[in-house]
Amino acid sequence: MSNPSLRLYTDSSPNGFKISIALEELSVPYQVHHVRIADGEHQQAAFLKLHPHARIPVLVDTSAGITLFESAAILLYLAERSGRLLPQAPAPRWEAISWLMFHSASVGPILGQRVHFEMFADTPLPAAIERYRRLSNEFFATLDQRLADRPWLAGEEYSIADIAGFGWTHIANVIDMDFSHYPHLSEWHARIARRPAVQRGVLIPEPATGP
Ligand SMILES: N[C@@H](CCC(=O)N[C@@H](CS)C(=O)NCC(=O)O)C(=O)O
């Protein structure tokens, strides 16, 4: 087979899994480049040419001459390129985009801070731990309420908004961050986790052992 035109630069982490899951859902060929954050590979000059802020994921589409960073931008690109994973009708389409942005702007950054202060900070800072627990419980509650009477965040269609959210709830599970007291969110997570493409996506480039 010829070289696939899509190249995914990723590591085993929440933002990376969003893209490997989407690519598996779309069944498109792609090449994986494992960027080992723990070894500082994301700081190397060759990678900084792809992502000026040294983060994964990055997606390169060689057939279009396009290089993308920021997981939400990559998910939108894949949805637009394939015509899938994003509702076509304007109302649910924009609902999906709103929830996608909610994940990017609120859920991801806040959970990132929570994980840092709970697991990695050199000095325990109770005020920071309390703040990020409270903020994350607030959006878990918002997501739970949203999912109380619809299967997916945009309504009836599974979309990139669900994939973006799952990247983080998957990691929450891996590190034993409990969200089982949010029943609708927990059922939504389990529904996504049962999808074969998702089960393949979370193994790329290898299974996560931490955030
Ligand atoms: N907002 C970015 C976040 C990207 C991000 O923080 N990626 C993490 C891995 S999940 C990373 O590359 N961390 C390396 C570092 O912080 O030095 C996105 O959604 O793509």
PDBQT file of the ligand as one rigid body, heavy atoms in Angstrom, charges set to zero:
ROOT
HETATM    1  N1  LIG A 301      -5.213  22.436  23.807  1.00  0.00    +0.000 N 
HETATM    2  C1  LIG A 301      -4.311  21.448  23.295  1.00  0.00    +0.000 C 
HETATM    3  C2  LIG A 301      -3.594  20.757  24.444  1.00  0.00    +0.000 C 
HETATM    4  C3  LIG A 301      -2.436  19.927  23.969  1.00  0.00    +0.000 C 
HETATM    5  C4  LIG A 301      -1.660  19.349  25.140  1.00  0.00    +0.000 C 
HETATM    6  O1  LIG A 301      -1.532  19.969  26.225  1.00  0.00    +0.000 OA
HETATM    7  N2  LIG A 301      -1.107  18.163  24.922  1.00  0.00    +0.000 N 
HETATM    8  C5  LIG A 301      -0.315  17.543  25.969  1.00  0.00    +0.000 C 
HETATM    9  C6  LIG A 301      -0.555  16.035  25.943  1.00  0.00    +0.000 C 
HETATM   10  S1  LIG A 301      -2.242  15.631  26.278  1.00  0.00    +0.000 SA
HETATM   11  C7  LIG A 301       1.150  17.819  25.719  1.00  0.00    +0.000 C 
HETATM   12  O2  LIG A 301       1.602  17.791  24.605  1.00  0.00    +0.000 OA
HETATM   13  N3  LIG A 301       1.903  18.089  26.799  1.00  0.00    +0.000 N 
HETATM   14  C8  LIG A 301       3.303  18.349  26.711  1.00  0.00    +0.000 C 
HETATM   15  C9  LIG A 301       3.739  19.461  27.630  1.00  0.00    +0.000 C 
HETATM   16  O3  LIG A 301       2.880  20.037  28.323  1.00  0.00    +0.000 OA
HETATM   17  O4  LIG A 301       4.925  19.762  27.678  1.00  0.00    +0.000 OA
HETATM   18  C10 LIG A 301      -5.074  20.425  22.435  1.00  0.00    +0.000 C 
HETATM   19  O5  LIG A 301      -6.263  20.230  22.681  1.00  0.00    +0.000 OA
HETATM   20  O6  LIG A 301      -4.476  19.846  21.523  1.00  0.00    +0.000 OA
ENDROOT
TORSDOF 0
